[in-house]
């Protein structure tokens, strides 16, 4: 859409100072003629953008409005407001930004800066999101930044990974995209070792190094659900004392309160060692209803734990 392209042009100019029309055309995948028409539209809206010729020339903003003199930048956001965003659109942008900039990997000053640019709201954050674990400083932050760099530069990554079955393997991956899901960070990637697409959880990456090996652009094959865990429908019964955790970790639509105040949960979950470990974390507060084999697996795991911890030292 044209409004989005105008914003991208402004962003490029603000970031780089001066940029040529051919560079903009290539980046935005439009013709040079279209770029010049966009420049005319920005100028007509009151944004002092112009083209300068000669060595080092290109499209730029008047220094007065470029952000170099903050005391004089007041007119610039107003011009952007008129040409790019309605009041409703500005609020949508800010709500989204306030929802993500509190993450460990995001700049906490981003939303206030954009709020000032849009002249919308007070710029005060009304929403905070924190995915970090209690009492620890997660190592995912360093992994996140290295993976982001590897994705943008298309560099292979060598990592030591803790799998769901407890083994540690050294993998070479070609990272494609970072994914935030259910309060955790993952990377979608092509695994060179397995010759297939996989999804890796950042918290399970015990070590990580970006190599000098590059790879061509690749797309994660969403259409066949590559890298996703196999899910099965699981039925569970929780005691009333576990209600706080049940509602923390399951949607209310998955929960049925019984006459005796126990809670029945039906959910699609991955059947692996993570699941048995997760269920065991509830202790005696959970009972597997179905499938029957999962009930037997959980009982065997619990008995093995009992045996291990009841041995005399």
C-alpha positions as YAML, in Angstrom:
chain: A
units: angstrom
residues:
- id: 1
  name: UNK
  ca: [0.00, 0.00, 0.00]
- id: 2
  name: UNK
  ca: [1.14, 3.52, -0.75]
- id: 3
  name: UNK
  ca: [0.91, 4.74, 2.88]
- id: 4
  name: UNK
  ca: [3.18, 1.94, 4.04]
- id: 5
  name: UNK
  ca: [5.65, 2.68, 1.25]
- id: 6
  name: UNK
  ca: [5.76, 6.37, 2.17]
- id: 7
  name: UNK
  ca: [6.57, 5.45, 5.75]
- id: 8
  name: UNK
  ca: [9.33, 3.10, 4.58]
- id: 9
  name: UNK
  ca: [10.82, 5.87, 2.44]
- id: 10
  name: UNK
  ca: [10.83, 8.26, 5.41]
- id: 11
  name: UNK
  ca: [12.36, 5.62, 7.64]
- id: 12
  name: UNK
  ca: [15.16, 4.97, 5.14]
- id: 13
  name: UNK
  ca: [15.89, 8.68, 4.81]
- id: 14
  name: UNK
  ca: [15.90, 9.22, 8.59]
- id: 15
  name: UNK
  ca: [18.15, 6.21, 9.12]
- id: 16
  name: UNK
  ca: [20.63, 6.83, 6.30]
- id: 17
  name: UNK
  ca: [20.46, 10.60, 5.87]
- id: 18
  name: UNK
  ca: [20.65, 10.49, 2.08]
- id: 19
  name: UNK
  ca: [19.47, 7.68, -0.19]
- id: 20
  name: UNK
  ca: [19.23, 7.45, -3.97]
- id: 21
  name: UNK
  ca: [15.99, 6.83, -5.86]
- id: 22
  name: UNK
  ca: [17.36, 3.63, -7.50]
- id: 23
  name: UNK
  ca: [18.29, 2.25, -4.06]
- id: 24
  name: UNK
  ca: [14.80, 2.97, -2.75]
- id: 25
  name: UNK
  ca: [13.21, 1.49, -5.87]
- id: 26
  name: UNK
  ca: [15.20, -1.73, -5.48]
- id: 27
  name: UNK
  ca: [14.45, -2.03, -1.77]
- id: 28
  name: UNK
  ca: [10.72, -1.37, -2.15]
- id: 29
  name: UNK
  ca: [10.41, -3.28, -5.44]
- id: 30
  name: UNK
  ca: [8.88, -0.42, -7.42]
- id: 31
  name: UNK
  ca: [10.08, 1.72, -10.31]
- id: 32
  name: UNK
  ca: [12.26, 4.79, -9.92]
- id: 33
  name: UNK
  ca: [9.40, 6.81, -11.41]
- id: 34
  name: UNK
  ca: [7.13, 5.60, -8.60]
- id: 35
  name: UNK
  ca: [9.71, 6.69, -6.01]
- id: 36
  name: UNK
  ca: [9.79, 10.19, -7.45]
- id: 37
  name: UNK
  ca: [5.98, 10.33, -7.40]
- id: 38
  name: UNK
  ca: [6.09, 9.31, -3.73]
- id: 39
  name: UNK
  ca: [8.64, 12.03, -3.02]
- id: 40
  name: UNK
  ca: [6.29, 14.55, -4.63]
- id: 41
  name: UNK
  ca: [3.44, 13.25, -2.43]
- id: 42
  name: UNK
  ca: [5.53, 13.64, 0.71]
- id: 43
  name: UNK
  ca: [6.56, 17.14, -0.29]
- id: 44
  name: UNK
  ca: [2.95, 18.11, -1.03]
- id: 45
  name: UNK
  ca: [1.97, 16.89, 2.44]
- id: 46
  name: UNK
  ca: [4.40, 19.34, 4.03]
- id: 47
  name: UNK
  ca: [7.39, 17.08, 4.63]
- id: 48
  name: UNK
  ca: [10.53, 18.94, 3.43]
- id: 49
  name: UNK
  ca: [12.04, 16.15, 1.38]
- id: 50
  name: UNK
  ca: [14.09, 17.00, -1.68]
- id: 51
  name: UNK
  ca: [16.60, 15.54, -4.14]
- id: 52
  name: UNK
  ca: [20.12, 16.92, -4.42]
- id: 53
  name: UNK
  ca: [22.36, 16.26, -7.41]
- id: 54
  name: UNK
  ca: [26.11, 15.78, -7.77]
- id: 55
  name: UNK
  ca: [28.58, 13.58, -5.98]
- id: 56
  name: UNK
  ca: [27.05, 12.08, -2.83]
- id: 57
  name: UNK
  ca: [23.63, 13.31, -3.91]
- id: 58
  name: UNK
  ca: [20.27, 11.65, -3.41]
- id: 59
  name: UNK
  ca: [17.00, 12.12, -1.60]
- id: 60
  name: UNK
  ca: [17.15, 13.67, 1.85]
- id: 61
  name: UNK
  ca: [15.34, 15.87, 4.35]
- id: 62
  name: UNK
  ca: [16.19, 19.42, 5.22]
- id: 63
  name: UNK
  ca: [18.65, 19.33, 8.13]
- id: 64
  name: UNK
  ca: [16.17, 21.40, 10.17]
- id: 65
  name: UNK
  ca: [13.76, 18.43, 10.12]
- id: 66
  name: UNK
  ca: [16.19, 15.49, 10.09]
- id: 67
  name: UNK
  ca: [16.23, 14.98, 13.84]
- id: 68
  name: UNK
  ca: [19.68, 16.54, 14.26]
- id: 69
  name: UNK
  ca: [18.15, 19.56, 15.97]
- id: 70
  name: UNK
  ca: [15.62, 18.16, 18.41]
- id: 71
  name: UNK
  ca: [14.47, 21.59, 19.55]
- id: 72
  name: UNK
  ca: [13.20, 22.33, 16.05]
- id: 73
  name: UNK
  ca: [11.69, 18.96, 15.13]
- id: 74
  name: UNK
  ca: [8.16, 19.76, 16.26]
- id: 75
  name: UNK
  ca: [6.67, 20.31, 12.80]
- id: 76
  name: UNK
  ca: [7.95, 17.04, 11.34]
- id: 77
  name: UNK
  ca: [5.65, 14.60, 13.17]
- id: 78
  name: UNK
  ca: [2.61, 16.68, 12.31]
- id: 79
  name: UNK
  ca: [3.42, 16.42, 8.62]
- id: 80
  name: UNK
  ca: [3.88, 12.66, 8.92]
- id: 81
  name: UNK
  ca: [0.58, 12.40, 10.78]
- id: 82
  name: UNK
  ca: [-1.35, 14.10, 7.99]
- id: 83
  name: UNK
  ca: [0.00, 11.93, 5.21]
- id: 84
  name: UNK
  ca: [0.36, 8.51, 6.81]
- id: 85
  name: UNK
  ca: [-1.86, 7.66, 9.77]
- id: 86
  name: UNK
  ca: [-5.37, 8.23, 11.06]
- id: 87
  name: UNK
  ca: [-5.91, 8.57, 14.83]
- id: 88
  name: UNK
  ca: [-7.23, 5.01, 14.99]
- id: 89
  name: UNK
  ca: [-4.19, 3.68, 13.10]
- id: 90
  name: UNK
  ca: [-1.82, 5.51, 15.44]
- id: 91
  name: UNK
  ca: [-3.47, 3.90, 18.47]
- id: 92
  name: UNK
  ca: [-3.24, 0.44, 16.88]
- id: 93
  name: UNK
  ca: [0.47, 0.96, 16.21]
- id: 94
  name: UNK
  ca: [1.14, 2.08, 19.77]
- id: 95
  name: UNK
  ca: [-0.87, -0.72, 21.35]
- id: 96
  name: UNK
  ca: [1.13, -3.27, 19.34]
- id: 97
  name: UNK
  ca: [4.45, -1.63, 20.24]
- id: 98
  name: UNK
  ca: [3.66, -1.43, 23.95]
- id: 99
  name: UNK
  ca: [2.82, -5.12, 23.80]
- id: 100
  name: UNK
  ca: [6.20, -6.17, 22.41]
- id: 101
  name: UNK
  ca: [8.82, -3.64, 23.55]
- id: 102
  name: UNK
  ca: [8.83, -4.91, 27.12]
- id: 103
  name: UNK
  ca: [10.33, -8.20, 25.91]
- id: 104
  name: UNK
  ca: [13.96, -8.73, 26.85]
- id: 105
  name: UNK
  ca: [15.00, -8.53, 23.20]
- id: 106
  name: UNK
  ca: [13.22, -5.27, 22.32]
- id: 107
  name: UNK
  ca: [14.27, -1.67, 22.89]
- id: 108
  name: UNK
  ca: [12.08, -0.38, 25.78]
- id: 109
  name: UNK
  ca: [12.42, 3.17, 24.41]
- id: 110
  name: UNK
  ca: [10.93, 2.25, 21.03]
- id: 111
  name: UNK
  ca: [7.27, 2.82, 21.88]
- id: 112
  name: UNK
  ca: [7.82, 6.24, 23.56]
- id: 113
  name: UNK
  ca: [9.88, 7.36, 20.55]
- id: 114
  name: UNK
  ca: [7.16, 6.35, 18.12]
- id: 115
  name: UNK
  ca: [4.52, 7.91, 20.38]
- id: 116
  name: UNK
  ca: [6.40, 11.21, 20.21]
- id: 117
  name: UNK
  ca: [6.73, 10.86, 16.46]
- id: 118
  name: UNK
  ca: [3.00, 10.22, 16.06]
- id: 119
  name: UNK
  ca: [2.04, 12.76, 18.75]
- id: 120
  name: UNK
  ca: [-0.48, 10.23, 20.04]
- id: 121
  name: UNK
  ca: [-1.20, 9.62, 23.70]
- id: 122
  name: UNK
  ca: [0.97, 10.51, 26.62]
- id: 123
  name: UNK
  ca: [3.74, 8.10, 25.65]
- id: 124
  name: UNK
  ca: [3.31, 6.29, 28.98]
- id: 125
  name: UNK
  ca: [3.33, 2.50, 28.88]
- id: 126
  name: UNK
  ca: [0.08, 0.92, 30.08]
- id: 127
  name: UNK
  ca: [1.07, -2.65, 29.21]
- id: 128
  name: UNK
  ca: [4.05, -4.74, 30.24]
- id: 129
  name: UNK
  ca: [5.03, -8.16, 28.92]
- id: 130
  name: UNK
  ca: [7.85, -10.13, 30.53]
- id: 131
  name: UNK
  ca: [8.66, -13.65, 29.32]
- id: 132
  name: UNK
  ca: [11.73, -14.12, 31.52]
- id: 133
  name: UNK
  ca: [11.78, -16.79, 34.22]
- id: 134
  name: UNK
  ca: [11.71, -15.91, 37.92]
- id: 135
  name: UNK
  ca: [15.05, -15.61, 39.67]
- id: 136
  name: UNK
  ca: [17.35, -16.08, 36.66]
- id: 137
  name: UNK
  ca: [18.87, -14.04, 33.89]
- id: 138
  name: UNK
  ca: [18.05, -16.01, 30.72]
- id: 139
  name: UNK
  ca: [20.86, -16.76, 28.29]
- id: 140
  name: UNK
  ca: [18.34, -16.59, 25.45]
- id: 141
  name: UNK
  ca: [19.05, -12.86, 25.05]
- id: 142
  name: UNK
  ca: [22.54, -13.46, 23.65]
- id: 143
  name: UNK
  ca: [21.24, -16.34, 21.54]
- id: 144
  name: UNK
  ca: [18.44, -14.16, 20.22]
- id: 145
  name: UNK
  ca: [20.79, -11.42, 19.07]
- id: 146
  name: UNK
  ca: [23.21, -13.84, 17.39]
- id: 147
  name: UNK
  ca: [20.37, -15.65, 15.63]
- id: 148
  name: UNK
  ca: [18.87, -12.37, 14.47]
- id: 149
  name: UNK
  ca: [22.24, -11.41, 12.97]
- id: 150
  name: UNK
  ca: [22.62, -14.85, 11.37]
- id: 151
  name: UNK
  ca: [19.14, -14.64, 9.81]
- id: 152
  name: UNK
  ca: [19.75, -11.18, 8.36]
- id: 153
  name: UNK
  ca: [23.18, -12.15, 7.02]
- id: 154
  name: UNK
  ca: [22.12, -15.70, 6.04]
- id: 155
  name: UNK
  ca: [24.92, -17.34, 8.04]
- id: 156
  name: UNK
  ca: [24.89, -20.93, 9.25]
- id: 157
  name: UNK
  ca: [24.80, -21.48, 13.02]
- id: 158
  name: UNK
  ca: [26.48, -24.26, 14.99]
- id: 159
  name: UNK
  ca: [24.78, -25.06, 18.27]
- id: 160
  name: UNK
  ca: [24.70, -27.60, 21.06]
- id: 161
  name: UNK
  ca: [21.06, -28.49, 21.63]
- id: 162
  name: UNK
  ca: [19.30, -30.31, 24.48]
- id: 163
  name: UNK
  ca: [16.60, -32.46, 22.90]
- id: 164
  name: UNK
  ca: [13.30, -33.55, 24.48]
- id: 165
  name: UNK
  ca: [14.66, -37.03, 25.15]
- id: 166
  name: UNK
  ca: [17.56, -35.63, 27.19]
- id: 167
  name: UNK
  ca: [20.37, -36.07, 24.66]
- id: 168
  name: UNK
  ca: [22.72, -33.25, 23.67]
- id: 169
  name: UNK
  ca: [23.58, -32.96, 19.99]
- id: 170
  name: UNK
  ca: [25.70, -30.59, 17.95]
- id: 171
  name: UNK
  ca: [23.69, -29.21, 15.05]
- id: 172
  name: UNK
  ca: [24.43, -26.99, 12.08]
- id: 173
  name: UNK
  ca: [21.34, -25.01, 11.15]
- id: 174
  name: UNK
  ca: [20.33, -22.40, 8.61]
- id: 175
  name: UNK
  ca: [18.09, -20.03, 10.60]
- id: 176
  name: UNK
  ca: [15.11, -18.62, 8.73]
- id: 177
  name: UNK
  ca: [12.87, -16.83, 11.22]
- id: 178
  name: UNK
  ca: [12.53, -16.18, 14.95]
- id: 179
  name: UNK
  ca: [9.20, -17.19, 16.47]
- id: 180
  name: UNK
  ca: [7.60, -16.18, 19.77]
- id: 181
  name: UNK
  ca: [4.94, -18.69, 20.85]
- id: 182
  name: UNK
  ca: [3.30, -19.45, 24.20]
- id: 183
  name: UNK
  ca: [5.75, -17.21, 26.08]
- id: 184
  name: UNK
  ca: [8.89, -18.75, 24.61]
- id: 185
  name: UNK
  ca: [11.28, -17.98, 21.75]
- id: 186
  name: UNK
  ca: [12.02, -20.44, 18.95]
- id: 187
  name: UNK
  ca: [13.89, -20.33, 15.65]
- id: 188
  name: UNK
  ca: [12.56, -21.90, 12.46]
- id: 189
  name: UNK
  ca: [15.49, -23.37, 10.58]
- id: 190
  name: UNK
  ca: [16.80, -25.93, 8.15]
- id: 191
  name: UNK
  ca: [18.87, -28.55, 9.99]
- id: 192
  name: UNK
  ca: [21.88, -29.58, 7.92]
- id: 193
  name: UNK
  ca: [22.40, -32.71, 10.06]
- id: 194
  name: UNK
  ca: [18.84, -33.98, 9.65]
- id: 195
  name: UNK
  ca: [18.45, -32.65, 6.08]
- id: 196
  name: UNK
  ca: [15.02, -31.30, 7.03]
- id: 197
  name: UNK
  ca: [13.26, -28.30, 8.55]
- id: 198
  name: UNK
  ca: [13.04, -28.05, 12.34]
- id: 199
  name: UNK
  ca: [11.95, -25.67, 15.09]
- id: 200
  name: UNK
  ca: [14.47, -25.14, 17.92]
- id: 201
  name: UNK
  ca: [13.75, -23.60, 21.33]
- id: 202
  name: UNK
  ca: [16.23, -20.90, 22.33]
- id: 203
  name: UNK
  ca: [16.30, -21.90, 26.01]
- id: 204
  name: UNK
  ca: [17.56, -25.38, 25.01]
- id: 205
  name: UNK
  ca: [20.54, -24.00, 23.10]
- id: 206
  name: UNK
  ca: [23.46, -24.71, 25.43]
- id: 207
  name: UNK
  ca: [26.02, -23.04, 23.14]
- id: 208
  name: UNK
  ca: [25.80, -21.16, 19.88]
- id: 209
  name: UNK
  ca: [28.23, -19.79, 17.31]
- id: 210
  name: UNK
  ca: [27.59, -18.03, 14.01]
- id: 211
  name: UNK
  ca: [29.83, -19.44, 11.28]
- id: 212
  name: UNK
  ca: [31.22, -17.80, 8.14]
- id: 213
  name: UNK
  ca: [29.30, -20.23, 5.91]
- id: 214
  name: UNK
  ca: [26.46, -18.55, 4.02]
- id: 215
  name: UNK
  ca: [23.37, -20.08, 2.46]
- id: 216
  name: UNK
  ca: [20.90, -18.97, -0.25]
- id: 217
  name: UNK
  ca: [17.42, -17.64, 0.66]
- id: 218
  name: UNK
  ca: [15.11, -20.44, 1.80]
- id: 219
  name: UNK
  ca: [11.49, -20.54, 2.92]
- id: 220
  name: UNK
  ca: [10.14, -22.53, 5.84]
- id: 221
  name: UNK
  ca: [7.49, -24.89, 4.42]
- id: 222
  name: UNK
  ca: [4.53, -23.84, 6.54]
- id: 223
  name: UNK
  ca: [2.09, -25.67, 4.30]
- id: 224
  name: UNK
  ca: [3.19, -29.10, 5.51]
- id: 225
  name: UNK
  ca: [3.69, -28.14, 9.13]
- id: 226
  name: UNK
  ca: [7.40, -28.93, 9.09]
- id: 227
  name: UNK
  ca: [9.14, -28.97, 12.44]
- id: 228
  name: UNK
  ca: [5.94, -29.05, 14.47]
- id: 229
  name: UNK
  ca: [5.57, -31.63, 17.19]
- id: 230
  name: UNK
  ca: [3.02, -34.41, 16.83]
- id: 231
  name: UNK
  ca: [0.02, -33.61, 19.02]
- id: 232
  name: UNK
  ca: [-2.49, -35.95, 20.64]
- id: 233
  name: UNK
  ca: [-5.73, -35.25, 22.48]
- id: 234
  name: UNK
  ca: [-5.15, -35.74, 26.21]
- id: 235
  name: UNK
  ca: [-7.82, -35.83, 28.94]
- id: 236
  name: UNK
  ca: [-6.73, -34.93, 32.47]
- id: 237
  name: UNK
  ca: [-8.40, -34.53, 35.86]
- id: 238
  name: UNK
  ca: [-6.98, -32.00, 38.32]
- id: 239
  name: UNK
  ca: [-7.79, -31.51, 41.98]
- id: 240
  name: UNK
  ca: [-9.39, -28.25, 43.05]
- id: 241
  name: UNK
  ca: [-6.10, -27.21, 44.70]
- id: 242
  name: UNK
  ca: [-4.47, -27.09, 41.25]
- id: 243
  name: UNK
  ca: [-7.03, -24.67, 39.80]
- id: 244
  name: UNK
  ca: [-4.60, -21.75, 39.82]
- id: 245
  name: UNK
  ca: [-2.15, -23.62, 37.61]
- id: 246
  name: UNK
  ca: [-4.84, -25.09, 35.39]
- id: 247
  name: UNK
  ca: [-6.19, -21.64, 34.51]
- id: 248
  name: UNK
  ca: [-2.64, -20.29, 34.15]
- id: 249
  name: UNK
  ca: [-1.71, -22.90, 31.57]
- id: 250
  name: UNK
  ca: [-4.94, -23.87, 29.77]
- id: 251
  name: UNK
  ca: [-7.63, -21.87, 28.06]
- id: 252
  name: UNK
  ca: [-10.93, -21.73, 29.97]
- id: 253
  name: UNK
  ca: [-12.67, -23.36, 26.98]
- id: 254
  name: UNK
  ca: [-10.56, -26.50, 27.64]
- id: 255
  name: UNK
  ca: [-11.58, -26.72, 31.30]
- id: 256
  name: UNK
  ca: [-14.76, -28.25, 32.77]
- id: 257
  name: UNK
  ca: [-15.50, -27.89, 36.50]
- id: 258
  name: UNK
  ca: [-17.08, -31.04, 37.94]
- id: 259
  name: UNK
  ca: [-19.61, -31.26, 40.78]
- id: 260
  name: UNK
  ca: [-16.85, -32.19, 43.25]
- id: 261
  name: UNK
  ca: [-14.84, -29.09, 42.15]
- id: 262
  name: UNK
  ca: [-12.23, -31.15, 40.33]
- id: 263
  name: UNK
  ca: [-11.32, -29.84, 36.88]
- id: 264
  name: UNK
  ca: [-11.32, -31.88, 33.69]
- id: 265
  name: UNK
  ca: [-9.08, -30.64, 30.90]
- id: 266
  name: UNK
  ca: [-9.08, -31.78, 27.28]
- id: 267
  name: UNK
  ca: [-6.20, -30.43, 25.22]
- id: 268
  name: UNK
  ca: [-3.93, -31.29, 22.29]
- id: 269
  name: UNK
  ca: [-0.41, -31.77, 23.64]
- id: 270
  name: UNK
  ca: [2.91, -33.14, 22.31]
- id: 271
  name: UNK
  ca: [3.54, -36.72, 23.39]
- id: 272
  name: UNK
  ca: [7.18, -36.76, 24.41]
- id: 273
  name: UNK
  ca: [9.34, -36.66, 27.53]
- id: 274
  name: UNK
  ca: [8.34, -33.05, 28.05]
- id: 275
  name: UNK
  ca: [4.71, -34.11, 28.59]
- id: 276
  name: UNK
  ca: [5.44, -36.71, 31.26]
- id: 277
  name: UNK
  ca: [7.79, -34.31, 33.04]
- id: 278
  name: UNK
  ca: [5.15, -31.58, 32.85]
- id: 279
  name: UNK
  ca: [2.43, -33.82, 34.28]
- id: 280
  name: UNK
  ca: [4.71, -35.09, 37.05]
- id: 281
  name: UNK
  ca: [5.26, -31.48, 38.12]
- id: 282
  name: UNK
  ca: [1.64, -31.52, 39.37]
- id: 283
  name: UNK
  ca: [2.40, -34.39, 41.75]
- id: 284
  name: UNK
  ca: [-0.77, -35.96, 43.15]
- id: 285
  name: UNK
  ca: [-2.91, -33.12, 41.84]
- id: 286
  name: UNK
  ca: [-3.33, -34.67, 38.37]
- id: 287
  name: UNK
  ca: [-4.78, -37.92, 37.03]
- id: 288
  name: UNK
  ca: [-4.62, -39.05, 33.41]
- id: 289
  name: UNK
  ca: [-8.06, -40.02, 32.09]
- id: 290
  name: UNK
  ca: [-6.97, -40.94, 28.59]
- id: 291
  name: UNK
  ca: [-5.14, -42.28, 26.68]
- id: 292
  name: UNK
  ca: [-4.62, -45.33, 28.86]
- id: 293
  name: UNK
  ca: [-1.01, -45.87, 27.80]
- id: 294
  name: UNK
  ca: [-0.11, -42.36, 29.01]
- id: 295
  name: UNK
  ca: [-1.56, -43.26, 32.42]
- id: 296
  name: UNK
  ca: [0.70, -46.33, 32.51]
- id: 297
  name: UNK
  ca: [3.73, -44.30, 31.35]
- id: 298
  name: UNK
  ca: [3.18, -41.70, 34.05]
- id: 299
  name: UNK
  ca: [2.75, -44.36, 36.74]
- id: 300
  name: UNK
  ca: [6.01, -46.06, 35.71]
- id: 301
  name: UNK
  ca: [7.87, -42.74, 35.75]
- id: 302
  name: UNK
  ca: [6.50, -41.92, 39.19]
- id: 303
  name: UNK
  ca: [7.52, -45.35, 40.51]
- id: 304
  name: UNK
  ca: [11.04, -44.95, 39.12]
- id: 305
  name: UNK
  ca: [11.28, -41.58, 40.87]
- id: 306
  name: UNK
  ca: [10.12, -43.22, 44.10]
- id: 307
  name: UNK
  ca: [12.70, -45.99, 43.78]
- id: 308
  name: UNK
  ca: [15.53, -43.58, 43.05]
- id: 309
  name: UNK
  ca: [14.70, -41.32, 45.98]
- id: 310
  name: UNK
  ca: [13.91, -44.05, 48.51]
- id: 311
  name: UNK
  ca: [17.31, -45.74, 48.26]
- id: 312
  name: UNK
  ca: [19.40, -45.59, 51.39]
- id: 313
  name: UNK
  ca: [22.67, -43.73, 51.01]
...
